[in-house]
């Protein structure tokens, strides 16, 4: 599935912020974990007969927060000390800026040796024949140490093109003190969520919103929210045949639901919110219900630490009480090695180095509960679990872990599809909501036009 670069170079600059393992199998015992970690640490060292590593590589990543950035830089510094003929230059970009950099730089070769990526990016990179298979590296680290779902999600034609570094999933976040104030139970269905959100919005009179609905056209949040509802109906925004689904009854119901929630329980300004605008409402206690990953904990801790004791999460709402819980959206954030790299062997060695517990555990703990381990043995590692924030929010971590195990990236429920990248990067669903809310276009008419637009875009991939 290798296509021309012309489509990539014309994509608008819209990306998602993400977030674990995608398997809920029973972790190994502590003794087994320690043995595996010691064995892994040994394999990172130069193997007998290998030439010393020599050369320069550039690593682009999107770990913009101080803690994550610092742990990666510390690992790079130690790797260079052990390999004095190696130089690693690290450049940090936000997810939208990273998407712009690689899509515009691909034709000229202005891409890094290795980088992080979002799952939908990986599909586009594979489609552009821009990255290398990583099965050899995965096998060296230990394929059975990784959860199966992230590997499967990044595998095309029998080759895996990315290696997961952490995972997270979307769940429903709320504040216990706000629910207590209104004597509300945690909503289990979409109807219950609307009722609770309306009660809070009316009672707080604009000081706190029941459930903000972000619909800005420079992000993919409206796509994310519609996907939540459609997935709860056991449908998908991209059907198995690769066509768009915006006109089924479930999709129409979902559109109507979020329009109603926006009009009655959300700030008017959220029609233009991107992910950061929206997240800040929850971080500061001004949004009673939100949908996000464990990054919410760190956001509240930074912006309103006095609210941290009231932060909690629950599984995503269902349409009917007792409906089966499905993973609505899981993000398995990977690293990739670019095909134009002159030193893929250095990239491989450095990635192996990053998975050593002395570097990997502090990296995960830099955003506790926000980044769940990609390695099964680290998920039960005593040092990892000893983090105070992980202990405080152990119930929340379980809710997220359960969701991770059953979800995929948006549009990839039937496997890696390049259509998924277009679904989340083109703003078609976001513009659909703008048409409905700002221009009064009937829901069915706007949905049909958006579905047709997506299918036109999907046809360019054939």
C-alpha positions as CSV (number, residue, x, y, z in Angstrom):
1,X,0.0,0.0,0.0
2,X,2.6,2.5,-1.1
3,X,1.2,5.7,-2.6
4,X,2.5,9.0,-4.1
5,X,3.5,11.9,-1.8
6,X,1.3,14.4,-3.4
7,X,-1.7,13.9,-1.0
8,X,0.5,14.1,2.1
9,X,2.0,17.4,1.0
10,X,-1.4,19.0,0.7
11,X,-2.8,18.0,4.0
12,X,-4.0,20.7,6.4
13,X,-2.1,21.0,9.6
14,X,-4.5,19.4,12.0
15,X,-3.3,16.9,14.6
16,X,-4.5,15.4,17.8
17,X,-3.0,15.4,21.2
18,X,-3.1,12.4,22.4
19,X,-3.1,9.1,24.5
20,X,-2.0,0.8,27.9
21,X,-1.0,-2.0,26.9
22,X,-3.6,-3.4,24.6
23,X,-3.9,-6.7,26.2
24,X,-5.3,-7.5,29.7
25,X,-3.3,-10.7,30.2
26,X,-2.0,-11.4,33.7
27,X,1.4,-9.8,34.4
28,X,4.4,-11.9,35.2
29,X,5.6,-12.3,38.8
30,X,8.1,-9.8,40.2
31,X,10.9,-12.4,40.1
32,X,10.1,-13.1,36.4
33,X,10.0,-9.4,35.7
34,X,13.3,-8.7,37.3
35,X,14.9,-11.5,35.4
36,X,13.5,-10.3,32.1
37,X,14.7,-6.7,32.8
38,X,18.2,-7.9,33.7
39,X,18.3,-9.9,30.5
40,X,17.1,-6.9,28.5
41,X,19.7,-4.6,30.1
42,X,22.4,-7.1,29.0
43,X,21.2,-7.1,25.4
44,X,21.4,-3.4,25.1
45,X,25.1,-3.5,25.4
46,X,27.3,-4.0,22.3
47,X,27.2,-7.6,21.3
48,X,30.5,-9.5,20.7
49,X,31.9,-8.9,17.2
50,X,29.9,-5.8,16.5
51,X,31.6,-2.7,15.3
52,X,31.4,0.3,17.7
53,X,28.6,2.7,16.9
54,X,29.7,5.8,15.1
55,X,27.7,8.6,13.5
56,X,25.1,11.3,14.1
57,X,21.4,11.0,14.3
58,X,18.5,13.4,14.7
59,X,15.5,12.4,16.9
60,X,12.3,14.4,16.7
61,X,9.8,13.9,19.5
62,X,6.7,15.6,20.8
63,X,7.3,15.2,24.5
64,X,7.0,18.9,25.1
65,X,6.4,18.7,28.9
66,X,9.5,19.3,31.0
67,X,9.5,15.9,32.8
68,X,9.3,13.8,29.7
69,X,11.7,15.9,27.7
70,X,14.2,15.8,30.6
71,X,14.1,12.0,31.0
72,X,14.6,11.4,27.2
73,X,17.5,13.9,27.1
74,X,19.1,12.3,30.1
75,X,19.0,8.9,28.4
76,X,20.5,10.3,25.3
77,X,23.3,11.9,27.3
78,X,24.1,8.5,28.9
79,X,23.9,6.7,25.6
80,X,26.4,9.1,24.1
81,X,28.8,8.6,27.1
82,X,28.7,4.9,26.5
83,X,29.1,5.4,22.7
84,X,31.5,8.4,22.4
85,X,31.5,8.3,18.6
86,X,27.8,8.9,18.5
87,X,26.0,12.2,18.5
88,X,22.2,12.4,19.1
89,X,20.5,15.7,18.3
90,X,17.0,16.0,19.8
91,X,14.4,18.4,18.5
92,X,11.0,18.8,20.1
93,X,7.8,19.7,18.3
94,X,4.2,19.9,19.3
95,X,2.1,17.2,17.5
96,X,0.7,19.7,15.0
97,X,4.1,21.2,14.2
98,X,5.6,17.7,13.9
99,X,2.9,16.7,11.4
100,X,3.7,19.8,9.3
101,X,7.5,19.2,9.5
102,X,7.4,15.6,8.2
103,X,4.7,16.0,5.6
104,X,6.3,19.1,4.1
105,X,9.8,17.8,4.5
106,X,9.3,14.4,3.0
107,X,9.9,15.3,-0.6
108,X,13.1,17.1,0.2
109,X,14.4,14.5,2.6
110,X,14.2,16.9,5.5
111,X,13.0,14.3,8.0
112,X,14.8,12.9,11.0
113,X,16.5,9.6,11.6
114,X,14.0,8.5,14.2
115,X,10.9,10.1,15.7
116,X,7.8,9.6,17.8
117,X,4.5,9.5,15.9
118,X,0.7,9.2,16.4
119,X,-0.9,6.0,15.2
120,X,-2.6,7.6,12.3
121,X,0.7,9.2,11.3
122,X,2.3,5.8,11.1
123,X,-0.3,4.6,8.5
124,X,0.4,7.6,6.4
125,X,4.2,7.1,6.7
126,X,3.8,3.5,5.6
127,X,1.7,4.6,2.7
128,X,4.4,7.0,1.7
129,X,7.1,4.3,2.0
130,X,8.9,6.6,4.5
131,X,9.8,4.4,7.4
132,X,11.5,1.1,8.0
133,X,10.1,-2.2,9.4
134,X,11.1,-2.8,13.0
135,X,10.5,-6.5,13.5
136,X,14.2,-7.2,14.0
137,X,14.4,-4.7,16.9
138,X,11.1,-5.9,18.4
139,X,12.4,-9.5,18.4
140,X,15.7,-8.4,20.0
141,X,13.9,-6.6,22.8
142,X,11.4,-9.5,23.2
143,X,8.2,-9.6,21.2
144,X,6.4,-11.4,24.0
145,X,7.2,-8.5,26.3
146,X,4.9,-6.2,24.2
147,X,1.2,-6.2,24.3
148,X,-0.2,-7.7,21.1
149,X,-2.7,-5.0,20.0
150,X,-0.2,-2.1,19.5
151,X,2.1,-4.4,17.4
152,X,-0.9,-5.5,15.3
153,X,-2.1,-2.0,14.8
154,X,1.2,-1.0,13.3
155,X,1.6,-4.1,11.1
156,X,1.0,-4.0,7.3
157,X,1.6,-6.9,5.0
158,X,3.3,-8.9,7.7
159,X,5.8,-6.2,8.8
160,X,5.6,-4.0,11.9
161,X,6.7,-0.4,11.1
162,X,6.7,1.1,14.6
163,X,7.4,0.2,18.2
164,X,5.1,1.4,21.0
165,X,6.6,3.4,23.8
166,X,3.5,4.1,25.8
167,X,-0.3,3.8,25.6
168,X,-3.4,5.6,26.9
169,X,-7.1,5.6,26.3
170,X,-10.0,8.0,26.4
171,X,-12.3,7.6,29.5
172,X,-14.8,9.8,31.2
173,X,-13.4,12.2,33.8
174,X,-15.4,14.1,36.5
175,X,-15.1,15.9,39.8
176,X,-16.5,14.1,42.8
177,X,-17.2,17.3,44.7
178,X,-19.4,18.7,41.9
179,X,-21.4,15.5,41.7
180,X,-21.8,15.4,45.5
181,X,-23.0,19.1,45.5
182,X,-25.9,18.1,43.3
183,X,-26.4,14.6,44.7
184,X,-25.6,13.0,41.3
185,X,-24.5,9.5,40.6
186,X,-21.7,8.8,38.1
187,X,-23.5,8.6,34.7
188,X,-23.4,5.2,33.0
189,X,-25.3,6.2,29.8
190,X,-25.3,9.1,27.4
191,X,-28.8,10.2,28.6
192,X,-27.6,10.1,32.2
193,X,-24.6,12.2,31.3
194,X,-26.8,14.8,29.6
195,X,-29.1,15.0,32.6
196,X,-26.2,15.4,35.0
197,X,-24.4,17.9,32.8
198,X,-27.6,20.0,32.4
199,X,-28.2,20.0,36.1
200,X,-24.7,21.3,36.8
201,X,-24.8,23.9,34.0
202,X,-28.1,25.3,35.2
203,X,-27.0,25.3,38.8
204,X,-23.6,26.8,38.3
205,X,-24.9,29.5,35.9
206,X,-21.7,29.7,33.8
207,X,-19.1,29.4,36.5
208,X,-18.8,25.6,35.8
209,X,-20.0,23.9,32.7
210,X,-21.6,20.5,32.7
211,X,-19.8,19.1,29.7
212,X,-17.8,21.3,27.3
213,X,-18.0,20.2,23.6
214,X,-14.9,21.3,21.6
215,X,-15.7,21.9,17.9
216,X,-12.8,24.0,16.6
217,X,-11.8,23.4,13.0
218,X,-8.0,23.5,13.7
219,X,-8.2,20.2,15.7
220,X,-9.9,16.8,15.6
221,X,-11.8,17.0,18.8
222,X,-15.3,17.0,17.2
223,X,-14.3,13.8,15.3
224,X,-13.2,12.3,18.6
225,X,-16.5,13.1,20.3
226,X,-18.6,11.8,17.5
227,X,-16.5,8.7,17.4
228,X,-17.3,8.1,21.1
229,X,-21.0,7.9,20.5
230,X,-20.8,5.9,17.3
231,X,-18.5,3.4,18.9
232,X,-20.9,3.0,21.8
233,X,-23.5,1.8,19.2
234,X,-20.9,-0.7,17.9
235,X,-20.4,1.2,14.7
236,X,-17.3,2.9,13.3
237,X,-16.7,6.2,11.4
238,X,-14.8,4.2,8.8
239,X,-16.6,1.1,7.7
240,X,-14.9,-2.2,7.0
241,X,-15.0,-1.4,3.2
242,X,-13.0,1.8,3.8
243,X,-15.9,4.2,3.3
244,X,-17.2,6.9,5.7
245,X,-20.1,6.5,8.0
246,X,-21.8,9.7,9.0
247,X,-25.4,9.0,7.9
248,X,-26.3,5.8,9.8
249,X,-28.9,6.2,12.5
250,X,-26.2,5.9,15.2
251,X,-24.1,8.6,13.5
252,X,-27.1,11.0,13.2
253,X,-28.1,10.3,16.8
254,X,-24.5,11.1,17.8
255,X,-24.4,14.4,15.9
256,X,-27.7,15.5,17.4
257,X,-26.5,14.5,20.9
258,X,-23.4,16.6,20.7
259,X,-25.2,19.6,19.2
260,X,-27.7,19.5,22.1
261,X,-24.9,19.1,24.6
262,X,-23.1,22.1,23.1
263,X,-26.1,24.3,23.1
264,X,-27.2,23.5,26.7
265,X,-24.1,22.5,28.7
266,X,-21.0,24.0,27.0
267,X,-19.5,27.5,26.7
268,X,-20.4,29.2,23.5
269,X,-16.7,29.7,22.8
270,X,-16.1,26.0,22.6
271,X,-17.3,26.1,18.9
272,X,-13.7,27.2,18.3
273,X,-11.9,25.2,21.0
274,X,-8.9,23.1,20.2
275,X,-7.6,20.4,22.5
276,X,-5.6,22.7,24.8
277,X,-8.4,25.3,25.1
278,X,-10.8,22.5,26.1
279,X,-8.5,20.6,28.4
280,X,-7.8,23.8,30.4
281,X,-11.4,24.0,31.5
282,X,-11.1,20.6,33.3
283,X,-7.6,21.4,34.6
284,X,-9.0,24.5,36.4
285,X,-12.2,22.9,37.6
286,X,-14.6,24.6,35.2
287,X,-15.8,21.5,33.3
288,X,-17.6,18.9,35.4
289,X,-17.3,16.1,32.8
290,X,-14.6,15.6,30.3
291,X,-13.2,12.8,28.0
292,X,-9.5,12.3,28.0
293,X,-6.6,10.1,29.1
294,X,-4.7,10.0,32.4
295,X,-2.9,13.3,31.4
296,X,-5.9,14.9,33.1
297,X,-4.3,14.2,36.5
298,X,-1.1,16.0,35.7
299,X,-3.1,18.9,34.2
300,X,-5.1,19.4,37.4
301,X,-2.0,19.0,39.6
302,X,-0.3,21.8,37.7
303,X,-3.2,24.2,37.3
304,X,-5.4,23.6,40.4
305,X,-3.7,21.2,42.8
306,X,-6.3,22.0,45.5
307,X,-8.8,20.0,43.3
308,X,-6.6,16.9,42.9
309,X,-8.4,15.0,45.6
310,X,-11.7,15.3,43.7
311,X,-10.4,14.0,40.3
312,X,-11.9,10.6,39.2
313,X,-12.7,8.7,36.0
314,X,-15.1,6.1,34.9
315,X,-15.7,3.9,31.8
316,X,-17.2,5.7,28.8
317,X,-21.0,6.0,28.7
318,X,-23.1,3.5,26.8
319,X,-26.4,4.0,25.0
320,X,-28.3,1.7,27.2
321,X,-27.6,0.6,30.8
322,X,-25.7,-2.7,30.8
323,X,-24.5,-2.4,27.2
324,X,-21.1,-4.0,26.6
325,X,-18.1,-1.7,27.3
326,X,-16.0,-1.2,24.2
327,X,-12.7,0.7,23.9
328,X,-13.7,3.8,22.1
329,X,-10.3,5.2,21.4
330,X,-6.9,3.9,22.4
331,X,-3.6,5.6,21.4
332,X,-0.5,3.5,21.3
333,X,2.2,6.1,20.9
334,X,5.2,4.6,18.9
335,X,8.7,5.4,17.7
336,X,9.7,5.0,14.1
337,X,13.0,4.8,12.1
338,X,12.9,6.8,8.9
339,X,14.0,5.2,5.7
340,X,16.4,7.9,4.7
341,X,18.4,7.5,7.9
342,X,22.1,6.9,7.3
343,X,22.5,5.2,10.7
344,X,19.4,3.0,11.4
345,X,21.7,0.9,13.6
346,X,22.2,3.8,16.0
347,X,18.5,4.4,16.1
348,X,17.9,0.7,17.0
349,X,20.5,0.7,19.7
350,X,19.2,3.9,21.2
351,X,15.6,2.7,21.2
352,X,16.8,-0.5,23.0
353,X,18.6,1.7,25.5
354,X,15.4,3.7,26.3
355,X,13.6,0.5,27.3
356,X,16.0,-0.2,30.1
357,X,14.1,0.1,33.4
358,X,16.5,2.8,34.7
359,X,15.4,5.1,31.8
360,X,12.0,3.7,30.9
361,X,10.4,3.9,34.4
362,X,11.3,7.5,35.1
363,X,10.0,8.4,31.6
364,X,6.6,6.8,32.4
365,X,6.6,8.4,35.9
366,X,7.1,11.8,34.4
367,X,3.4,11.8,33.6
368,X,2.0,9.3,36.1
369,X,-1.1,7.4,34.9
370,X,-0.9,9.5,31.7
371,X,1.5,7.1,30.1
372,X,1.0,3.4,30.6
373,X,3.8,0.9,29.9
374,X,4.1,-0.7,26.5
375,X,6.0,-3.6,28.1
376,X,4.0,-6.1,30.2
377,X,6.8,-6.6,32.8
378,X,7.1,-2.9,33.5
379,X,3.3,-2.7,34.2
380,X,4.0,-4.8,37.4
381,X,7.4,-3.4,38.1
382,X,7.7,-2.4,41.8
383,X,9.6,0.8,41.1
384,X,7.0,1.9,38.5
385,X,4.1,1.1,40.9
386,X,5.8,2.9,43.8
387,X,5.2,6.3,42.4
388,X,2.9,8.2,44.8
389,X,0.6,9.6,42.1
390,X,0.2,6.1,40.6
391,X,-0.7,4.7,44.0
392,X,-3.2,7.6,44.6
393,X,-4.9,7.0,41.3
394,X,-4.6,3.2,41.0
395,X,-8.3,2.9,40.4
396,X,-8.2,5.4,37.6
397,X,-5.2,3.5,36.1
398,X,-7.2,0.3,36.1
399,X,-10.2,2.0,34.3
400,X,-7.8,3.3,31.7
401,X,-6.0,0.0,31.3
402,X,-9.3,-1.8,30.8
403,X,-10.2,0.6,28.1
404,X,-6.8,0.4,26.4
405,X,-7.2,-3.4,26.1
406,X,-10.3,-3.1,23.8
407,X,-9.7,0.1,21.8
408,X,-7.9,1.3,18.7
409,X,-7.0,4.6,17.1
410,X,-9.9,6.3,15.5
411,X,-10.7,4.7,12.1
412,X,-8.5,1.7,12.6
413,X,-11.0,-0.7,14.1
414,X,-10.6,-2.9,11.0
415,X,-6.8,-2.6,10.9
416,X,-4.4,0.1,9.7
417,X,-6.1,2.2,7.1
418,X,-4.7,5.4,5.4
419,X,-8.3,6.7,5.5
420,X,-7.9,7.1,9.2
421,X,-5.3,9.8,8.7
422,X,-7.6,11.7,6.5
423,X,-10.6,11.3,8.8
424,X,-8.7,13.0,11.7
425,X,-6.6,15.5,9.7
426,X,-9.0,17.2,7.3
427,X,-11.5,18.8,9.6
428,X,-14.5,17.5,7.7
429,X,-16.5,16.5,10.7
430,X,-15.5,19.7,12.5
431,X,-16.7,21.8,9.6
432,X,-19.9,19.8,9.6
433,X,-20.7,20.8,13.1
434,X,-19.9,24.4,12.3
435,X,-22.4,24.2,9.4
436,X,-25.1,22.8,11.7
437,X,-24.6,25.2,14.6
438,X,-23.6,28.4,12.9
439,X,-25.5,28.2,9.7
440,X,-28.5,26.2,10.7
441,X,-27.9,23.5,8.1
442,X,-30.2,20.5,8.8
443,X,-28.3,17.6,10.5
444,X,-29.1,15.0,7.8
445,X,-28.0,17.4,5.0
446,X,-24.8,18.4,6.7
447,X,-24.0,14.8,7.5
448,X,-24.5,13.6,4.0
449,X,-22.3,16.4,2.6
450,X,-19.6,15.6,5.0
451,X,-19.8,11.8,4.3
452,X,-19.5,12.6,0.6
453,X,-16.5,14.8,1.2
454,X,-14.7,12.2,3.2
455,X,-15.4,9.5,0.5
456,X,-14.0,11.8,-2.2
457,X,-10.9,12.2,-0.1
458,X,-10.7,8.4,0.5
459,X,-10.9,7.8,-3.3
460,X,-7.6,9.7,-3.7
461,X,-5.9,6.8,-1.8
462,X,-7.0,4.1,-4.3
